[in-house]
């Protein structure tokens, strides 16, 4: 109830007036039943604009760092993400990541819409990066359709490191559902995981028009941080 109230009477009116979001292909999201909404990730504001555009509630897998920040800003951020139906996603790998995916799978089994960013983190350069296979594990294990989504212009609204957003128009393109039922029973097959993930990323790339980089965004961020540290 609180999520619906905040979305309907607070967040939606503000975003509509200030950012005038446009949406194409919204009919591709099912009116009922589970589905994975797999989106590119340009800005932290993606997790605001995407669920506002969708009539149904969207549960998100968001990186756990959003829930563990320090100080007033950290507490406010954590509260916001909990209030907006988001689940912490541990990206460290192993059992921690599997437990995070399990919470996403449970949401899907309950017939919910699950939003996930296959890149695992925001793009550091506006390009589309190699997807992590968690999205494929979920799609194959649950048998639900994957809806590819392209967020447009959100990196200009709130670039990395910027707290106060720029007021400008944003968009969202929703692609046709992807069916991976042919991979049933192969959720633990690494080759199937990579094949499905790459198909999802290819669909997102076609919708967004982004240049694709066959490297994880996290690695690019880590390399840039190391370079900055070495030069300082």
ZATI-68412 format. One record per residue (C-alpha): residue number from 1; residue in three letters; y negated, x negated, z negated. Coordinates in nm, 3 decimals, m for minus. Layout:
BEGIN
 seq type       Y       X       Z
 NUM  ALA       Y       X       Z
...
***
This chain:
BEGIN
 seq type       Y       X       Z
   1  UNK   0.000   0.000   0.000
   2  UNK  m0.244  m0.279  m0.091
   3  UNK  m0.163  m0.461   0.235
   4  UNK  m0.228  m0.144   0.437
   5  UNK  m0.554  m0.075   0.251
   6  UNK  m0.685  m0.429   0.298
   7  UNK  m0.590  m0.439   0.665
   8  UNK  m0.722  m0.093   0.751
   9  UNK  m1.042  m0.075   0.550
  10  UNK  m1.145  m0.438   0.499
  11  UNK  m1.002  m0.695   0.741
  12  UNK  m0.976  m0.484   1.058
  13  UNK  m1.335  m0.350   1.050
  14  UNK  m1.478  m0.697   0.984
  15  UNK  m1.278  m0.870   1.258
  16  UNK  m1.347  m0.591   1.507
  17  UNK  m1.723  m0.603   1.458
  18  UNK  m1.763  m0.981   1.438
  19  UNK  m1.500  m1.114   1.680
  20  UNK  m1.439  m0.820   1.919
  21  UNK  m1.073  m0.916   1.975
  22  UNK  m0.908  m0.818   2.302
  23  UNK  m0.532  m0.763   2.334
  24  UNK  m0.300  m0.739   2.633
  25  UNK   0.062  m0.626   2.630
  26  UNK   0.063  m0.463   2.287
  27  UNK   0.322  m0.211   2.410
  28  UNK   0.576  m0.495   2.420
  29  UNK   0.596  m0.486   2.040
  30  UNK   0.855  m0.223   1.936
  31  UNK   0.731   0.082   1.745
  32  UNK   1.024   0.049   1.506
  33  UNK   1.304  m0.193   1.427
  34  UNK   1.307  m0.568   1.371
  35  UNK   1.161  m0.829   1.602
  36  UNK   1.034  m1.185   1.581
  37  UNK   0.672  m1.239   1.686
  38  UNK   0.666  m1.603   1.802
  39  UNK   0.313  m1.730   1.854
  40  UNK   0.128  m2.047   1.939
  41  UNK  m0.080  m2.175   1.647
  42  UNK  m0.437  m2.284   1.708
  43  UNK  m0.606  m2.188   1.381
  44  UNK  m0.539  m2.063   1.029
  45  UNK  m0.719  m1.747   1.144
  46  UNK  m0.423  m1.667   1.374
  47  UNK  m0.259  m1.514   1.066
  48  UNK  m0.553  m1.276   1.039
  49  UNK  m0.609  m1.172   1.400
  50  UNK  m0.244  m1.123   1.494
  51  UNK  m0.143  m0.872   1.222
  52  UNK  m0.473  m0.684   1.258
  53  UNK  m0.391  m0.621   1.625
  54  UNK  m0.044  m0.484   1.548
  55  UNK  m0.007  m0.130   1.414
  56  UNK   0.296  m0.218   1.202
  57  UNK   0.296  m0.458   0.904
  58  UNK   0.385  m0.817   0.996
  59  UNK   0.558  m1.051   0.753
  60  UNK   0.474  m1.415   0.823
  61  UNK   0.652  m1.740   0.754
  62  UNK   0.360  m1.965   0.660
  63  UNK   0.375  m2.329   0.555
  64  UNK   0.429  m2.370   0.182
  65  UNK   0.117  m2.586   0.148
  66  UNK  m0.094  m2.271   0.181
  67  UNK   0.058  m2.148  m0.145
  68  UNK   0.033  m2.469  m0.349
  69  UNK  m0.328  m2.580  m0.304
  70  UNK  m0.528  m2.713  m0.600
  71  UNK  m0.856  m2.591  m0.745
  72  UNK  m1.044  m2.271  m0.674
  73  UNK  m1.005  m2.297  m0.296
  74  UNK  m0.629  m2.347  m0.333
  75  UNK  m0.590  m2.047  m0.562
  76  UNK  m0.797  m1.825  m0.334
  77  UNK  m0.599  m1.936  m0.029
  78  UNK  m0.267  m1.875  m0.204
  79  UNK  m0.377  m1.529  m0.319
  80  UNK  m0.491  m1.440   0.033
  81  UNK  m0.161  m1.542   0.191
  82  UNK   0.042  m1.348  m0.064
  83  UNK  m0.173  m1.038  m0.019
  84  UNK  m0.131  m1.055   0.358
  85  UNK   0.249  m1.031   0.354
  86  UNK   0.322  m1.401   0.405
  87  UNK   0.627  m1.591   0.286
  88  UNK   0.619  m1.964   0.204
  89  UNK   0.800  m2.179   0.461
  90  UNK   0.921  m2.519   0.339
  91  UNK   0.916  m2.757   0.637
  92  UNK   1.075  m3.055   0.463
  93  UNK   1.415  m2.982   0.615
  94  UNK   1.760  m2.944   0.461
  95  UNK   1.834  m2.679   0.200
  96  UNK   1.466  m2.603   0.134
  97  UNK   1.401  m2.508   0.496
  98  UNK   1.724  m2.308   0.513
  99  UNK   1.622  m2.106   0.208
 100  UNK   1.288  m2.031   0.370
 101  UNK   1.460  m1.913   0.688
 102  UNK   1.692  m1.697   0.477
 103  UNK   1.392  m1.503   0.345
 104  UNK   1.280  m1.448   0.703
 105  UNK   1.628  m1.331   0.804
 106  UNK   1.630  m1.083   0.516
 107  UNK   1.300  m0.937   0.635
 108  UNK   1.449  m0.891   0.981
 109  UNK   1.762  m0.726   0.842
 110  UNK   1.529  m0.481   0.669
 111  UNK   1.389  m0.386   1.008
 112  UNK   1.054  m0.565   0.971
 113  UNK   0.840  m0.759   1.214
 114  UNK   0.849  m1.131   1.134
 115  UNK   0.570  m1.357   1.257
 116  UNK   0.651  m1.724   1.302
 117  UNK   0.482  m2.026   1.454
 118  UNK   0.758  m2.229   1.625
 119  UNK   0.534  m2.539   1.641
 120  UNK   0.550  m2.550   1.261
 121  UNK   0.182  m2.636   1.219
 122  UNK  m0.151  m2.586   1.391
 123  UNK  m0.200  m2.770   1.717
 124  UNK  m0.408  m3.084   1.656
 125  UNK  m0.544  m3.092   2.012
 126  UNK  m0.532  m2.741   2.158
 127  UNK  m0.210  m2.816   2.347
 128  UNK   0.125  m2.643   2.298
 129  UNK   0.380  m2.863   2.125
 130  UNK   0.756  m2.882   2.097
 131  UNK   0.901  m2.593   1.898
 132  UNK   1.117  m2.630   1.590
 133  UNK   1.457  m2.465   1.610
 134  UNK   1.419  m2.236   1.307
 135  UNK   1.299  m1.956   1.532
 136  UNK   1.617  m1.988   1.740
 137  UNK   1.841  m1.983   1.431
 138  UNK   1.677  m1.660   1.320
 139  UNK   1.693  m1.497   1.663
 140  UNK   2.058  m1.585   1.722
 141  UNK   2.176  m1.504   1.370
 142  UNK   2.005  m1.164   1.351
 143  UNK   2.028  m1.061   1.716
 144  UNK   1.672  m0.928   1.720
 145  UNK   1.438  m0.967   2.020
 146  UNK   1.174  m1.239   2.027
 147  UNK   0.825  m1.135   2.136
 148  UNK   0.625  m1.434   2.270
 149  UNK   0.256  m1.424   2.182
 150  UNK  m0.042  m1.633   2.289
 151  UNK  m0.349  m1.650   2.070
 152  UNK  m0.659  m1.723   2.278
 153  UNK  m0.975  m1.890   2.149
 154  UNK  m0.894  m1.890   1.778
 155  UNK  m0.930  m2.269   1.768
 156  UNK  m1.293  m2.223   1.868
 157  UNK  m1.346  m1.968   1.589
 158  UNK  m1.202  m2.185   1.316
 159  UNK  m1.124  m2.545   1.413
 160  UNK  m0.912  m2.757   1.181
 161  UNK  m1.117  m2.860   0.879
 162  UNK  m1.377  m2.584   0.920
 163  UNK  m1.394  m2.324   0.642
 164  UNK  m1.667  m2.093   0.770
 165  UNK  m1.564  m1.942   1.106
 166  UNK  m1.774  m1.940   1.421
 167  UNK  m1.858  m1.592   1.548
 168  UNK  m1.713  m1.557   1.897
 169  UNK  m1.461  m1.344   2.081
 170  UNK  m1.086  m1.403   2.052
 171  UNK  m0.785  m1.266   2.238
 172  UNK  m0.412  m1.213   2.216
 173  UNK  m0.153  m1.176   2.495
 174  UNK   0.184  m1.024   2.408
 175  UNK   0.472  m1.104   2.640
 176  UNK   0.785  m0.907   2.719
 177  UNK   1.073  m0.922   2.465
 178  UNK   1.323  m1.206   2.505
 179  UNK   1.689  m1.116   2.451
 180  UNK   1.916  m1.392   2.321
 181  UNK   2.223  m1.179   2.249
 182  UNK   2.422  m1.399   2.490
 183  UNK   2.403  m1.673   2.223
 184  UNK   2.560  m1.458   1.949
 185  UNK   2.758  m1.661   1.697
 186  UNK   2.598  m1.992   1.800
 187  UNK   2.318  m2.011   1.545
 188  UNK   2.459  m2.341   1.413
 189  UNK   2.503  m2.491   1.761
 190  UNK   2.228  m2.753   1.804
 191  UNK   2.235  m2.725   2.183
 192  UNK   2.198  m2.346   2.169
 193  UNK   1.918  m2.379   1.915
 194  UNK   1.723  m2.617   2.137
 195  UNK   1.786  m2.415   2.453
 196  UNK   1.665  m2.090   2.295
 197  UNK   1.364  m2.259   2.134
 198  UNK   1.260  m2.417   2.463
 199  UNK   1.284  m2.082   2.640
 200  UNK   1.057  m1.928   2.376
 201  UNK   0.806  m2.211   2.408
 202  UNK   0.810  m2.183   2.787
 203  UNK   0.723  m1.813   2.759
 204  UNK   0.437  m1.888   2.519
 205  UNK   0.310  m2.160   2.751
 206  UNK   0.305  m1.923   3.048
 207  UNK   0.107  m1.667   2.848
 208  UNK  m0.140  m1.908   2.689
 209  UNK  m0.198  m2.142   2.983
 210  UNK  m0.182  m2.436   2.742
 211  UNK  m0.066  m2.780   2.848
 212  UNK   0.279  m2.845   2.699
 213  UNK   0.359  m3.163   2.508
 214  UNK   0.728  m3.236   2.440
 215  UNK   0.658  m3.378   2.095
 216  UNK   0.627  m3.219   1.752
 217  UNK   0.269  m3.150   1.644
 218  UNK   0.345  m3.286   1.297
 219  UNK   0.434  m3.626   1.443
 220  UNK   0.108  m3.637   1.636
 221  UNK  m0.086  m3.549   1.320
 222  UNK   0.098  m3.814   1.119
 223  UNK   0.031  m4.079   1.384
 224  UNK  m0.339  m3.991   1.394
 225  UNK  m0.362  m4.003   1.014
 226  UNK  m0.192  m4.344   1.006
 227  UNK  m0.424  m4.476   1.274
 228  UNK  m0.728  m4.346   1.087
 229  UNK  m0.603  m4.500   0.763
 230  UNK  m0.539  m4.835   0.929
 231  UNK  m0.886  m4.846   1.082
 232  UNK  m1.073  m4.745   0.767
***
